């Protein structure tokens, strides 16, 4: 039996990382692939820490950059994408331009 709480919208994420630098391109020849299966049911930041990919809750009332900094466990950790849930509809936002949106002087 299914309950209403299990019928909500969600984003299923399959992330694959590898150790060797391949200039941003997928390395089809690698044997050292790390796979992560994640899901987002609310606004979320997808972050990478070394070869692991994980999600952290995103609070729209707080600065994106401050939330990323607060959730870094290593200095090399980085945000990959922001997933925003607005009234049950999910939007993916690139993190490459989000820093400019949080700072009115740079926008």
N, C-alpha and C positions, 0 to 999 in steps of 0.2 A: 504494500500500500504506500502511495506517495502522499506526502503532506505538502501544503502550499509553500513551505519554506524551502523545499527541495526543487521547486519548479521555477525559481527565479532565473533571470538572465545571468550569464557568466561568460567570461572570456577564458578559453583554454589556451595555454601557452606551452609550446615545445621549444626549448632552447638547447642549442648545441654549441659547445665551446671546445677549443683545442689549444694546446700549449704553444705551438710554433707561430710566430708572426707571419701572416700571409698577406699583409698590406690591405686588410679589410675584406679580403675575398675568402669564400669558403674553401677549405683545403680538402678536396675530394680524396687525396691520397693518404691522409692521416690515419693512423691506427689508434691514436690516443684521443678519442672523442669522449667528451663528458656530456651526457644528456640529462636535462631536467624537465620534468613535467609539472607545470604550475597552473593555478587557476586564480582568476580575479573575479570576485563577486561584488566589489565596490571599488571606489577610486583607489588606484594603486600606482606605486613607482616600481618598475622592474630594474633591479640593480645587479651588477656583476662584481663579484669578489674573487679574484684570481680566476679559477676555472668554474666556479659555482655561480649560478644565477638564482636569485631569490626575489621575493616581493616584499614590500613594506607598505603599510597603509599610507594613503595620501590624504592630508587634511587641507581642503581648499581654502580654509581661512588663514593658513600660515604660508610663509614664503617657501617656494619650491626649493631654492638653493639651500636654505637653512635646514629643511627636512632631509635633503640628500646628505649634507655634512653631518647631521646628527646620527644618521644611520650607517655611516662609513665605519667599518671595523679595521680597515687598512687604508693607508694613504692612497693606494692605487685603485681603490674601489670607485666605481662610476655608475651613474644612472644611464640606462639604455633607452627607456621609453616611459612615458607617463600615460596611464589609462584612466580616463575620467568617466564616471557614471553619472549621467544627468537624466533623472526621471526614467531609469531603466534602460537608457540607450548609452552604449559605450562609445567613446571617442579615443583614438590613439593620437598622442601628441609627441612629436619629436623633441628630444631633450636638447638638441643642438642649439635651438633658438630660445629656449625657455628662460635662460638667465637674463636675457634682455627684457623679458616681460615683467619680471619681479622688481626691476630697478627702473623707476620712472625717468631718471636722469639719462639712462642709456637707451630708452625706447624711442 
